[in-house]
Amino acid sequence: MSLTQIAPPRVAPILCECGGVCETRTINFTLRRSADTVVLLRNISAEVCQMCGEPQFTIPTTEKMMRMLHSKRNPDGVMLVPIYDMEAL
Ligand SMILES: [Zn+2]
C-alpha cells in the first residue's frame, strides 16, 4: 500500500513585488477622487504584504472600489483633511 498522501488543494500565496508573502486583512484605504477630494474606503479586504505592508486588491475588490469611488451614494462619514505644504517651512 502506498503511503503517498495527496495534499489538499491550496491557493498559492499572493506574493508582493518585494518578495514578501501577503495575507488577507481588512484595512482602510484612501483613494483620490478628484483634485481636491480624497475618499476613505473603510473595511476593505486586501492582501497585505507581511514584509513591507503594501496592500494588493483582487480584481472583484478593485471593481467594487471603483464603483464606490464614482457612486453618488451618501458617505457613511466625512472627515476634514488638513494640508501642510512642507516646502513652505
Ligand atoms: Zn512587500
PDB file of the backbone (N, CA, C, O) and the ligand in Angstrom, with CONECT records:
HET     ZN  A 101       1
ATOM      1  N   MET A   1       0.834  -1.198   0.000  1.00  0.00           N
ATOM      2  CA  MET A   1       0.000   0.000   0.000  1.00  0.00           C
ATOM      3  C   MET A   1       0.878   1.262   0.000  1.00  0.00           C
ATOM      4  O   MET A   1       1.854   1.355   0.744  1.00  0.00           O
ATOM      5  N   SER A   2       0.523   2.187  -0.815  1.00  0.00           N
ATOM      6  CA  SER A   2       1.314   3.404  -0.919  1.00  0.00           C
ATOM      7  C   SER A   2       1.051   4.337   0.259  1.00  0.00           C
ATOM      8  O   SER A   2      -0.086   4.507   0.700  1.00  0.00           O
ATOM      9  N   LEU A   3       2.108   4.921   0.743  1.00  0.00           N
ATOM     10  CA  LEU A   3       1.959   5.861   1.861  1.00  0.00           C
ATOM     11  C   LEU A   3       1.871   7.309   1.364  1.00  0.00           C
ATOM     12  O   LEU A   3       1.768   8.251   2.150  1.00  0.00           O
ATOM     13  N   THR A   4       1.913   7.454   0.052  1.00  0.00           N
ATOM     14  CA  THR A   4       1.862   8.803  -0.516  1.00  0.00           C
ATOM     15  C   THR A   4       0.519   9.451  -0.207  1.00  0.00           C
ATOM     16  O   THR A   4      -0.540   8.871  -0.447  1.00  0.00           O
ATOM     17  N   GLN A   5       0.584  10.627   0.312  1.00  0.00           N
ATOM     18  CA  GLN A   5      -0.657  11.363   0.575  1.00  0.00           C
ATOM     19  C   GLN A   5      -0.796  12.487  -0.433  1.00  0.00           C
ATOM     20  O   GLN A   5       0.173  13.156  -0.793  1.00  0.00           O
ATOM     21  N   ILE A   6      -1.980  12.668  -0.859  1.00  0.00           N
ATOM     22  CA  ILE A   6      -2.221  13.772  -1.784  1.00  0.00           C
ATOM     23  C   ILE A   6      -2.559  15.001  -0.944  1.00  0.00           C
ATOM     24  O   ILE A   6      -3.510  14.997  -0.162  1.00  0.00           O
ATOM     25  N   ALA A   7      -1.767  16.042  -1.123  1.00  0.00           N
ATOM     26  CA  ALA A   7      -2.000  17.273  -0.367  1.00  0.00           C
ATOM     27  C   ALA A   7      -3.323  17.890  -0.813  1.00  0.00           C
ATOM     28  O   ALA A   7      -3.659  17.859  -1.996  1.00  0.00           O
ATOM     29  N   PRO A   8      -4.073  18.452   0.138  1.00  0.00           N
ATOM     30  CA  PRO A   8      -5.324  19.109  -0.253  1.00  0.00           C
ATOM     31  C   PRO A   8      -5.025  20.308  -1.148  1.00  0.00           C
ATOM     32  O   PRO A   8      -3.991  20.954  -0.978  1.00  0.00           O
ATOM     33  N   PRO A   9      -5.901  20.616  -2.090  1.00  0.00           N
ATOM     34  CA  PRO A   9      -5.620  21.758  -2.972  1.00  0.00           C
ATOM     35  C   PRO A   9      -5.513  23.038  -2.158  1.00  0.00           C
ATOM     36  O   PRO A   9      -6.316  23.291  -1.260  1.00  0.00           O
ATOM     37  N   ARG A  10      -4.513  23.832  -2.486  1.00  0.00           N
ATOM     38  CA  ARG A  10      -4.279  25.072  -1.748  1.00  0.00           C
ATOM     39  C   ARG A  10      -4.125  26.209  -2.715  1.00  0.00           C
ATOM     40  O   ARG A  10      -3.558  26.052  -3.797  1.00  0.00           O
ATOM     41  N   VAL A  11      -4.624  27.338  -2.329  1.00  0.00           N
ATOM     42  CA  VAL A  11      -4.431  28.522  -3.165  1.00  0.00           C
ATOM     43  C   VAL A  11      -3.009  29.012  -2.932  1.00  0.00           C
ATOM     44  O   VAL A  11      -2.591  29.180  -1.786  1.00  0.00           O
ATOM     45  N   ALA A  12      -2.265  29.242  -4.004  1.00  0.00           N
ATOM     46  CA  ALA A  12      -0.885  29.712  -3.873  1.00  0.00           C
ATOM     47  C   ALA A  12      -0.882  31.074  -3.193  1.00  0.00           C
ATOM     48  O   ALA A  12      -1.735  31.909  -3.495  1.00  0.00           O
ATOM     49  N   PRO A  13       0.064  31.319  -2.275  1.00  0.00           N
ATOM     50  CA  PRO A  13       0.087  32.628  -1.603  1.00  0.00           C
ATOM     51  C   PRO A  13       0.387  33.741  -2.598  1.00  0.00           C
ATOM     52  O   PRO A  13       1.173  33.575  -3.531  1.00  0.00           O
ATOM     53  N   ILE A  14      -0.253  34.860  -2.376  1.00  0.00           N
ATOM     54  CA  ILE A  14      -0.011  36.019  -3.238  1.00  0.00           C
ATOM     55  C   ILE A  14       1.303  36.648  -2.789  1.00  0.00           C
ATOM     56  O   ILE A  14       1.510  36.891  -1.600  1.00  0.00           O
ATOM     57  N   LEU A  15       2.179  36.906  -3.739  1.00  0.00           N
ATOM     58  CA  LEU A  15       3.475  37.492  -3.414  1.00  0.00           C
ATOM     59  C   LEU A  15       3.493  38.977  -3.748  1.00  0.00           C
ATOM     60  O   LEU A  15       2.838  39.437  -4.684  1.00  0.00           O
ATOM     61  N   CYS A  16       4.261  39.709  -2.954  1.00  0.00           N
ATOM     62  CA  CYS A  16       4.451  41.140  -3.175  1.00  0.00           C
ATOM     63  C   CYS A  16       5.639  41.329  -4.104  1.00  0.00           C
ATOM     64  O   CYS A  16       6.439  40.414  -4.294  1.00  0.00           O
ATOM     65  N   GLU A  17       5.752  42.521  -4.681  1.00  0.00           N
ATOM     66  CA  GLU A  17       6.902  42.847  -5.537  1.00  0.00           C
ATOM     67  C   GLU A  17       8.219  42.728  -4.768  1.00  0.00           C
ATOM     68  O   GLU A  17       9.255  42.427  -5.361  1.00  0.00           O
ATOM     69  N   CYS A  18       8.187  42.963  -3.442  1.00  0.00           N
ATOM     70  CA  CYS A  18       9.403  42.909  -2.624  1.00  0.00           C
ATOM     71  C   CYS A  18       9.785  41.478  -2.291  1.00  0.00           C
ATOM     72  O   CYS A  18      10.850  41.238  -1.722  1.00  0.00           O
ATOM     73  N   GLY A  19       8.924  40.517  -2.639  1.00  0.00           N
ATOM     74  CA  GLY A  19       9.222  39.117  -2.348  1.00  0.00           C
ATOM     75  C   GLY A  19       8.512  38.603  -1.110  1.00  0.00           C
ATOM     76  O   GLY A  19       8.536  37.404  -0.832  1.00  0.00           O
ATOM     77  N   GLY A  20       7.881  39.497  -0.364  1.00  0.00           N
ATOM     78  CA  GLY A  20       7.153  39.110   0.840  1.00  0.00           C
ATOM     79  C   GLY A  20       5.854  38.390   0.496  1.00  0.00           C
ATOM     80  O   GLY A  20       5.317  38.525  -0.603  1.00  0.00           O
ATOM     81  N   VAL A  21       5.362  37.614   1.474  1.00  0.00           N
ATOM     82  CA  VAL A  21       4.098  36.898   1.295  1.00  0.00           C
ATOM     83  C   VAL A  21       2.973  37.759   1.855  1.00  0.00           C
ATOM     84  O   VAL A  21       3.108  38.369   2.915  1.00  0.00           O
ATOM     85  N   CYS A  22       1.857  37.799   1.123  1.00  0.00           N
ATOM     86  CA  CYS A  22       0.726  38.607   1.558  1.00  0.00           C
ATOM     87  C   CYS A  22      -0.263  37.775   2.353  1.00  0.00           C
ATOM     88  O   CYS A  22      -0.385  36.569   2.142  1.00  0.00           O
ATOM     89  N   GLU A  23      -0.963  38.422   3.262  1.00  0.00           N
ATOM     90  CA  GLU A  23      -2.048  37.759   3.976  1.00  0.00           C
ATOM     91  C   GLU A  23      -3.304  38.621   3.871  1.00  0.00           C
ATOM     92  O   GLU A  23      -3.233  39.847   3.780  1.00  0.00           O
ATOM     93  N   THR A  24      -4.458  37.946   3.886  1.00  0.00           N
ATOM     94  CA  THR A  24      -5.730  38.650   3.739  1.00  0.00           C
ATOM     95  C   THR A  24      -6.046  39.406   5.018  1.00  0.00           C
ATOM     96  O   THR A  24      -6.049  38.832   6.108  1.00  0.00           O
ATOM     97  N   ARG A  25      -6.310  40.697   4.876  1.00  0.00           N
ATOM     98  CA  ARG A  25      -6.661  41.534   6.032  1.00  0.00           C
ATOM     99  C   ARG A  25      -7.749  42.510   5.626  1.00  0.00           C
ATOM    100  O   ARG A  25      -7.965  42.771   4.442  1.00  0.00           O
ATOM    101  N   THR A  26      -8.423  43.039   6.620  1.00  0.00           N
ATOM    102  CA  THR A  26      -9.412  44.089   6.376  1.00  0.00           C
ATOM    103  C   THR A  26      -8.753  45.404   6.746  1.00  0.00           C
ATOM    104  O   THR A  26      -8.304  45.589   7.877  1.00  0.00           O
ATOM    105  N   ILE A  27      -8.697  46.319   5.779  1.00  0.00           N
ATOM    106  CA  ILE A  27      -7.975  47.578   6.008  1.00  0.00           C
ATOM    107  C   ILE A  27      -8.844  48.778   5.627  1.00  0.00           C
ATOM    108  O   ILE A  27      -9.937  48.632   5.079  1.00  0.00           O
ATOM    109  N   ASN A  28      -8.330  49.954   5.933  1.00  0.00           N
ATOM    110  CA  ASN A  28      -8.905  51.203   5.432  1.00  0.00           C
ATOM    111  C   ASN A  28      -7.951  51.698   4.357  1.00  0.00           C
ATOM    112  O   ASN A  28      -6.734  51.589   4.508  1.00  0.00           O
ATOM    113  N   PHE A  29      -8.499  52.247   3.265  1.00  0.00           N
ATOM    114  CA  PHE A  29      -7.643  52.631   2.140  1.00  0.00           C
ATOM    115  C   PHE A  29      -8.146  53.933   1.551  1.00  0.00           C
ATOM    116  O   PHE A  29      -9.346  54.098   1.331  1.00  0.00           O
ATOM    117  N   THR A  30      -7.229  54.866   1.293  1.00  0.00           N
ATOM    118  CA  THR A  30      -7.647  56.146   0.708  1.00  0.00           C
ATOM    119  C   THR A  30      -7.346  56.188  -0.784  1.00  0.00           C
ATOM    120  O   THR A  30      -6.321  55.686  -1.247  1.00  0.00           O
ATOM    121  N   LEU A  31      -8.254  56.790  -1.511  1.00  0.00           N
ATOM    122  CA  LEU A  31      -8.125  56.962  -2.958  1.00  0.00           C
ATOM    123  C   LEU A  31      -8.461  58.401  -3.282  1.00  0.00           C
ATOM    124  O   LEU A  31      -9.308  59.005  -2.626  1.00  0.00           O
ATOM    125  N   ARG A  32      -7.809  58.953  -4.282  1.00  0.00           N
ATOM    126  CA  ARG A  32      -8.117  60.314  -4.703  1.00  0.00           C
ATOM    127  C   ARG A  32      -9.255  60.276  -5.721  1.00  0.00           C
ATOM    128  O   ARG A  32      -9.171  59.576  -6.731  1.00  0.00           O
ATOM    129  N   ARG A  33     -10.313  61.030  -5.450  1.00  0.00           N
ATOM    130  CA  ARG A  33     -11.459  61.055  -6.365  1.00  0.00           C
ATOM    131  C   ARG A  33     -11.322  62.181  -7.380  1.00  0.00           C
ATOM    132  O   ARG A  33     -11.664  62.022  -8.552  1.00  0.00           O
ATOM    133  N   SER A  34     -10.822  63.317  -6.918  1.00  0.00           N
ATOM    134  CA  SER A  34     -10.605  64.458  -7.813  1.00  0.00           C
ATOM    135  C   SER A  34      -9.449  65.255  -7.244  1.00  0.00           C
ATOM    136  O   SER A  34      -8.832  64.846  -6.260  1.00  0.00           O
ATOM    137  N   ALA A  35      -9.148  66.405  -7.865  1.00  0.00           N
ATOM    138  CA  ALA A  35      -8.007  67.212  -7.413  1.00  0.00           C
ATOM    139  C   ALA A  35      -8.106  67.577  -5.937  1.00  0.00           C
ATOM    140  O   ALA A  35      -7.088  67.682  -5.254  1.00  0.00           O
ATOM    141  N   ASP A  36      -9.341  67.775  -5.435  1.00  0.00           N
ATOM    142  CA  ASP A  36      -9.466  68.174  -4.031  1.00  0.00           C
ATOM    143  C   ASP A  36     -10.368  67.248  -3.217  1.00  0.00           C
ATOM    144  O   ASP A  36     -10.875  67.647  -2.169  1.00  0.00           O
ATOM    145  N   THR A  37     -10.572  66.030  -3.682  1.00  0.00           N
ATOM    146  CA  THR A  37     -11.369  65.073  -2.910  1.00  0.00           C
ATOM    147  C   THR A  37     -10.634  63.746  -2.755  1.00  0.00           C
ATOM    148  O   THR A  37     -10.205  63.132  -3.732  1.00  0.00           O
ATOM    149  N   VAL A  38     -10.502  63.325  -1.501  1.00  0.00           N
ATOM    150  CA  VAL A  38      -9.927  62.025  -1.180  1.00  0.00           C
ATOM    151  C   VAL A  38     -11.047  61.189  -0.564  1.00  0.00           C
ATOM    152  O   VAL A  38     -11.811  61.681   0.266  1.00  0.00           O
ATOM    153  N   VAL A  39     -11.140  59.932  -0.972  1.00  0.00           N
ATOM    154  CA  VAL A  39     -12.177  59.050  -0.439  1.00  0.00           C
ATOM    155  C   VAL A  39     -11.511  58.001   0.443  1.00  0.00           C
ATOM    156  O   VAL A  39     -10.531  57.378   0.036  1.00  0.00           O
ATOM    157  N   LEU A  40     -12.039  57.806   1.645  1.00  0.00           N
ATOM    158  CA  LEU A  40     -11.540  56.763   2.537  1.00  0.00           C
ATOM    159  C   LEU A  40     -12.495  55.576   2.458  1.00  0.00           C
ATOM    160  O   LEU A  40     -13.678  55.696   2.777  1.00  0.00           O
ATOM    161  N   LEU A  41     -11.976  54.444   2.033  1.00  0.00           N
ATOM    162  CA  LEU A  41     -12.782  53.219   1.965  1.00  0.00           C
ATOM    163  C   LEU A  41     -12.471  52.422   3.228  1.00  0.00           C
ATOM    164  O   LEU A  41     -11.335  52.006   3.456  1.00  0.00           O
ATOM    165  N   ARG A  42     -13.500  52.219   4.039  1.00  0.00           N
ATOM    166  CA  ARG A  42     -13.307  51.514   5.306  1.00  0.00           C
ATOM    167  C   ARG A  42     -13.609  50.031   5.147  1.00  0.00           C
ATOM    168  O   ARG A  42     -14.459  49.647   4.344  1.00  0.00           O
ATOM    169  N   ASN A  43     -12.921  49.213   5.904  1.00  0.00           N
ATOM    170  CA  ASN A  43     -13.194  47.767   5.979  1.00  0.00           C
ATOM    171  C   ASN A  43     -13.186  47.092   4.620  1.00  0.00           C
ATOM    172  O   ASN A  43     -14.149  46.428   4.235  1.00  0.00           O
ATOM    173  N   ILE A  44     -12.094  47.267   3.901  1.00  0.00           N
ATOM    174  CA  ILE A  44     -11.971  46.645   2.597  1.00  0.00           C
ATOM    175  C   ILE A  44     -10.985  45.483   2.699  1.00  0.00           C
ATOM    176  O   ILE A  44      -9.967  45.572   3.385  1.00  0.00           O
ATOM    177  N   SER A  45     -11.305  44.395   2.005  1.00  0.00           N
ATOM    178  CA  SER A  45     -10.465  43.202   2.053  1.00  0.00           C
ATOM    179  C   SER A  45      -9.253  43.392   1.138  1.00  0.00           C
ATOM    180  O   SER A  45      -9.403  43.708  -0.042  1.00  0.00           O
ATOM    181  N   ALA A  46      -8.060  43.198   1.685  1.00  0.00           N
ATOM    182  CA  ALA A  46      -6.831  43.379   0.902  1.00  0.00           C
ATOM    183  C   ALA A  46      -5.849  42.267   1.223  1.00  0.00           C
ATOM    184  O   ALA A  46      -5.909  41.642   2.282  1.00  0.00           O
ATOM    185  N   GLU A  47      -4.942  42.038   0.280  1.00  0.00           N
ATOM    186  CA  GLU A  47      -3.822  41.131   0.518  1.00  0.00           C
ATOM    187  C   GLU A  47      -2.657  42.030   0.909  1.00  0.00           C
ATOM    188  O   GLU A  47      -2.124  42.766   0.079  1.00  0.00           O
ATOM    189  N   VAL A  48      -2.263  41.966   2.187  1.00  0.00           N
ATOM    190  CA  VAL A  48      -1.247  42.886   2.688  1.00  0.00           C
ATOM    191  C   VAL A  48       0.084  42.161   2.859  1.00  0.00           C
ATOM    192  O   VAL A  48       0.149  41.100   3.480  1.00  0.00           O
ATOM    193  N   CYS A  49       1.142  42.746   2.301  1.00  0.00           N
ATOM    194  CA  CYS A  49       2.488  42.165   2.387  1.00  0.00           C
ATOM    195  C   CYS A  49       2.944  42.156   3.846  1.00  0.00           C
ATOM    196  O   CYS A  49       2.856  43.171   4.537  1.00  0.00           O
ATOM    197  N   GLN A  50       3.430  41.009   4.306  1.00  0.00           N
ATOM    198  CA  GLN A  50       3.883  40.912   5.696  1.00  0.00           C
ATOM    199  C   GLN A  50       5.255  41.545   5.878  1.00  0.00           C
ATOM    200  O   GLN A  50       5.687  41.769   7.009  1.00  0.00           O
ATOM    201  N   MET A  51       5.950  41.839   4.769  1.00  0.00           N
ATOM    202  CA  MET A  51       7.267  42.459   4.894  1.00  0.00           C
ATOM    203  C   MET A  51       7.202  43.977   4.782  1.00  0.00           C
ATOM    204  O   MET A  51       7.724  44.682   5.645  1.00  0.00           O
ATOM    205  N   CYS A  52       6.557  44.498   3.714  1.00  0.00           N
ATOM    206  CA  CYS A  52       6.577  45.956   3.508  1.00  0.00           C
ATOM    207  C   CYS A  52       5.220  46.621   3.757  1.00  0.00           C
ATOM    208  O   CYS A  52       5.130  47.849   3.766  1.00  0.00           O
ATOM    209  N   GLY A  53       4.175  45.834   3.956  1.00  0.00           N
ATOM    210  CA  GLY A  53       2.871  46.408   4.275  1.00  0.00           C
ATOM    211  C   GLY A  53       2.074  46.896   3.083  1.00  0.00           C
ATOM    212  O   GLY A  53       0.981  47.437   3.250  1.00  0.00           O
ATOM    213  N   GLU A  54       2.602  46.714   1.880  1.00  0.00           N
ATOM    214  CA  GLU A  54       1.928  47.165   0.660  1.00  0.00           C
ATOM    215  C   GLU A  54       0.661  46.320   0.430  1.00  0.00           C
ATOM    216  O   GLU A  54       0.733  45.091   0.407  1.00  0.00           O
ATOM    217  N   PRO A  55      -0.506  46.984   0.260  1.00  0.00           N
ATOM    218  CA  PRO A  55      -1.719  46.210   0.008  1.00  0.00           C
ATOM    219  C   PRO A  55      -1.921  45.918  -1.484  1.00  0.00           C
ATOM    220  O   PRO A  55      -1.540  46.713  -2.343  1.00  0.00           O
ATOM    221  N   GLN A  56      -2.517  44.779  -1.766  1.00  0.00           N
ATOM    222  CA  GLN A  56      -2.923  44.438  -3.130  1.00  0.00           C
ATOM    223  C   GLN A  56      -4.394  44.056  -3.056  1.00  0.00           C
ATOM    224  O   GLN A  56      -4.871  43.559  -2.035  1.00  0.00           O
ATOM    225  N   PHE A  57      -5.105  44.296  -4.156  1.00  0.00           N
ATOM    226  CA  PHE A  57      -6.533  44.012  -4.161  1.00  0.00           C
ATOM    227  C   PHE A  57      -6.867  43.054  -5.299  1.00  0.00           C
ATOM    228  O   PHE A  57      -6.253  43.094  -6.365  1.00  0.00           O
ATOM    229  N   THR A  58      -7.848  42.196  -5.051  1.00  0.00           N
ATOM    230  CA  THR A  58      -8.282  41.288  -6.110  1.00  0.00           C
ATOM    231  C   THR A  58      -9.058  42.105  -7.144  1.00  0.00           C
ATOM    232  O   THR A  58      -9.479  43.228  -6.868  1.00  0.00           O
ATOM    233  N   ILE A  59      -9.242  41.537  -8.328  1.00  0.00           N
ATOM    234  CA  ILE A  59      -9.967  42.258  -9.389  1.00  0.00           C
ATOM    235  C   ILE A  59     -11.411  42.586  -8.951  1.00  0.00           C
ATOM    236  O   ILE A  59     -11.847  43.723  -9.135  1.00  0.00           O
ATOM    237  N   PRO A  60     -12.169  41.619  -8.373  1.00  0.00           N
ATOM    238  CA  PRO A  60     -13.532  41.989  -7.927  1.00  0.00           C
ATOM    239  C   PRO A  60     -13.530  43.113  -6.886  1.00  0.00           C
ATOM    240  O   PRO A  60     -14.403  43.981  -6.907  1.00  0.00           O
ATOM    241  N   THR A  61     -12.543  43.095  -5.972  1.00  0.00           N
ATOM    242  CA  THR A  61     -12.466  44.161  -4.960  1.00  0.00           C
ATOM    243  C   THR A  61     -12.131  45.494  -5.616  1.00  0.00           C
ATOM    244  O   THR A  61     -12.689  46.525  -5.240  1.00  0.00           O
ATOM    245  N   THR A  62     -11.226  45.486  -6.590  1.00  0.00           N
ATOM    246  CA  THR A  62     -10.861  46.716  -7.300  1.00  0.00           C
ATOM    247  C   THR A  62     -12.073  47.286  -8.021  1.00  0.00           C
ATOM    248  O   THR A  62     -12.295  48.497  -8.020  1.00  0.00           O
ATOM    249  N   GLU A  63     -12.862  46.396  -8.643  1.00  0.00           N
ATOM    250  CA  GLU A  63     -14.066  46.861  -9.352  1.00  0.00           C
ATOM    251  C   GLU A  63     -15.053  47.494  -8.366  1.00  0.00           C
ATOM    252  O   GLU A  63     -15.674  48.516  -8.655  1.00  0.00           O
ATOM    253  N   LYS A  64     -15.182  46.853  -7.180  1.00  0.00           N
ATOM    254  CA  LYS A  64     -16.067  47.369  -6.135  1.00  0.00           C
ATOM    255  C   LYS A  64     -15.590  48.758  -5.682  1.00  0.00           C
ATOM    256  O   LYS A  64     -16.396  49.664  -5.470  1.00  0.00           O
ATOM    257  N   MET A  65     -14.261  48.910  -5.537  1.00  0.00           N
ATOM    258  CA  MET A  65     -13.681  50.183  -5.098  1.00  0.00           C
ATOM    259  C   MET A  65     -13.954  51.266  -6.138  1.00  0.00           C
ATOM    260  O   MET A  65     -14.303  52.394  -5.790  1.00  0.00           O
ATOM    261  N   MET A  66     -13.794  50.918  -7.417  1.00  0.00           N
ATOM    262  CA  MET A  66     -14.012  51.896  -8.486  1.00  0.00           C
ATOM    263  C   MET A  66     -15.493  52.316  -8.536  1.00  0.00           C
ATOM    264  O   MET A  66     -15.815  53.485  -8.744  1.00  0.00           O
ATOM    265  N   ARG A  67     -16.384  51.326  -8.339  1.00  0.00           N
ATOM    266  CA  ARG A  67     -17.823  51.647  -8.333  1.00  0.00           C
ATOM    267  C   ARG A  67     -18.137  52.606  -7.193  1.00  0.00           C
ATOM    268  O   ARG A  67     -18.885  53.568  -7.370  1.00  0.00           O
ATOM    269  N   MET A  68     -17.556  52.338  -6.005  1.00  0.00           N
ATOM    270  CA  MET A  68     -17.821  53.177  -4.834  1.00  0.00           C
ATOM    271  C   MET A  68     -17.235  54.574  -5.037  1.00  0.00           C
ATOM    272  O   MET A  68     -17.825  55.573  -4.625  1.00  0.00           O
ATOM    273  N   LEU A  69     -16.064  54.629  -5.677  1.00  0.00           N
ATOM    274  CA  LEU A  69     -15.393  55.906  -5.926  1.00  0.00           C
ATOM    275  C   LEU A  69     -16.261  56.824  -6.784  1.00  0.00           C
ATOM    276  O   LEU A  69     -16.268  58.039  -6.591  1.00  0.00           O
ATOM    277  N   HIS A  70     -16.987  56.241  -7.726  1.00  0.00           N
ATOM    278  CA  HIS A  70     -17.796  57.048  -8.638  1.00  0.00           C
ATOM    279  C   HIS A  70     -19.286  57.032  -8.292  1.00  0.00           C
ATOM    280  O   HIS A  70     -20.107  57.571  -9.035  1.00  0.00           O
ATOM    281  N   SER A  71     -19.629  56.414  -7.163  1.00  0.00           N
ATOM    282  CA  SER A  71     -21.053  56.351  -6.810  1.00  0.00           C
ATOM    283  C   SER A  71     -21.521  57.675  -6.215  1.00  0.00           C
ATOM    284  O   SER A  71     -20.724  58.452  -5.689  1.00  0.00           O
ATOM    285  N   LYS A  72     -22.810  57.915  -6.307  1.00  0.00           N
ATOM    286  CA  LYS A  72     -23.376  59.156  -5.772  1.00  0.00           C
ATOM    287  C   LYS A  72     -24.016  58.904  -4.411  1.00  0.00           C
ATOM    288  O   LYS A  72     -24.696  59.770  -3.860  1.00  0.00           O
ATOM    289  N   ARG A  73     -23.786  57.704  -3.877  1.00  0.00           N
ATOM    290  CA  ARG A  73     -24.310  57.328  -2.568  1.00  0.00           C
ATOM    291  C   ARG A  73     -23.772  58.272  -1.493  1.00  0.00           C
ATOM    292  O   ARG A  73     -22.620  58.702  -1.554  1.00  0.00           O
ATOM    293  N   ASN A  74     -24.617  58.589  -0.509  1.00  0.00           N
ATOM    294  CA  ASN A  74     -24.166  59.441   0.589  1.00  0.00           C
ATOM    295  C   ASN A  74     -23.078  58.709   1.377  1.00  0.00           C
ATOM    296  O   ASN A  74     -23.221  57.518   1.652  1.00  0.00           O
ATOM    297  N   PRO A  75     -22.001  59.394   1.743  1.00  0.00           N
ATOM    298  CA  PRO A  75     -20.942  58.714   2.502  1.00  0.00           C
ATOM    299  C   PRO A  75     -21.402  58.344   3.909  1.00  0.00           C
ATOM    300  O   PRO A  75     -22.317  58.965   4.451  1.00  0.00           O
ATOM    301  N   ASP A  76     -20.766  57.330   4.498  1.00  0.00           N
ATOM    302  CA  ASP A  76     -21.092  56.894   5.859  1.00  0.00           C
ATOM    303  C   ASP A  76     -20.467  57.817   6.904  1.00  0.00           C
ATOM    304  O   ASP A  76     -20.793  57.742   8.088  1.00  0.00           O
ATOM    305  N   GLY A  77     -19.580  58.674   6.457  1.00  0.00           N
ATOM    306  CA  GLY A  77     -18.944  59.627   7.356  1.00  0.00           C
ATOM    307  C   GLY A  77     -18.143  60.608   6.521  1.00  0.00           C
ATOM    308  O   GLY A  77     -17.850  60.346   5.354  1.00  0.00           O
ATOM    309  N   VAL A  78     -17.790  61.742   7.119  1.00  0.00           N
ATOM    310  CA  VAL A  78     -16.979  62.735   6.412  1.00  0.00           C
ATOM    311  C   VAL A  78     -15.914  63.214   7.380  1.00  0.00           C
ATOM    312  O   VAL A  78     -16.205  63.468   8.549  1.00  0.00           O
ATOM    313  N   MET A  79     -14.678  63.339   6.901  1.00  0.00           N
ATOM    314  CA  MET A  79     -13.635  63.873   7.768  1.00  0.00           C
ATOM    315  C   MET A  79     -12.907  65.024   7.097  1.00  0.00           C
ATOM    316  O   MET A  79     -12.870  65.141   5.872  1.00  0.00           O
ATOM    317  N   LEU A  80     -12.336  65.859   7.930  1.00  0.00           N
ATOM    318  CA  LEU A  80     -11.591  67.009   7.440  1.00  0.00           C
ATOM    319  C   LEU A  80     -10.132  66.588   7.269  1.00  0.00           C
ATOM    320  O   LEU A  80      -9.560  65.951   8.153  1.00  0.00           O
ATOM    321  N   VAL A  81      -9.537  66.941   6.142  1.00  0.00           N
ATOM    322  CA  VAL A  81      -8.139  66.569   5.895  1.00  0.00           C
ATOM    323  C   VAL A  81      -7.277  67.831   5.831  1.00  0.00           C
ATOM    324  O   VAL A  81      -7.280  68.523   4.813  1.00  0.00           O
ATOM    325  N   PRO A  82      -6.535  68.143   6.907  1.00  0.00           N
ATOM    326  CA  PRO A  82      -5.665  69.320   6.866  1.00  0.00           C
ATOM    327  C   PRO A  82      -4.492  69.083   5.903  1.00  0.00           C
ATOM    328  O   PRO A  82      -3.973  67.972   5.801  1.00  0.00           O
ATOM    329  N   ILE A  83      -4.097  70.129   5.215  1.00  0.00           N
ATOM    330  CA  ILE A  83      -2.986  70.042   4.269  1.00  0.00           C
ATOM    331  C   ILE A  83      -1.861  70.959   4.747  1.00  0.00           C
ATOM    332  O   ILE A  83      -2.088  72.126   5.067  1.00  0.00           O
ATOM    333  N   TYR A  84      -0.659  70.419   4.789  1.00  0.00           N
ATOM    334  CA  TYR A  84       0.508  71.219   5.137  1.00  0.00           C
ATOM    335  C   TYR A  84       1.513  71.144   4.003  1.00  0.00           C
ATOM    336  O   TYR A  84       1.924  70.054   3.605  1.00  0.00           O
ATOM    337  N   ASP A  85       1.904  72.279   3.489  1.00  0.00           N
ATOM    338  CA  ASP A  85       2.906  72.327   2.439  1.00  0.00           C
ATOM    339  C   ASP A  85       4.296  72.380   3.071  1.00  0.00           C
ATOM    340  O   ASP A  85       4.676  73.409   3.629  1.00  0.00           O
ATOM    341  N   MET A  86       5.048  71.306   2.995  1.00  0.00           N
ATOM    342  CA  MET A  86       6.338  71.215   3.661  1.00  0.00           C
ATOM    343  C   MET A  86       7.405  72.114   3.023  1.00  0.00           C
ATOM    344  O   MET A  86       8.421  72.436   3.639  1.00  0.00           O
ATOM    345  N   GLU A  87       7.145  72.507   1.773  1.00  0.00           N
ATOM    346  CA  GLU A  87       8.117  73.382   1.112  1.00  0.00           C
ATOM    347  C   GLU A  87       8.085  74.787   1.695  1.00  0.00           C
ATOM    348  O   GLU A  87       9.054  75.537   1.577  1.00  0.00           O
ATOM    349  N   ALA A  88       6.972  75.138   2.322  1.00  0.00           N
ATOM    350  CA  ALA A  88       6.821  76.481   2.884  1.00  0.00           C
ATOM    351  C   ALA A  88       7.606  76.623   4.194  1.00  0.00           C
ATOM    352  O   ALA A  88       7.733  77.735   4.706  1.00  0.00           O
ATOM    353  N   LEU A  89       8.134  75.530   4.747  1.00  0.00           N
ATOM    354  CA  LEU A  89       8.844  75.590   6.032  1.00  0.00           C
ATOM    355  C   LEU A  89      10.285  76.070   5.872  1.00  0.00           C
ATOM    356  O   LEU A  89      11.014  76.175   6.858  1.00  0.00           O
TER     357      LEU A  89
HETATM  358 ZN    ZN A 101       6.174  43.750   0.124  1.00  0.00          ZN2+
END
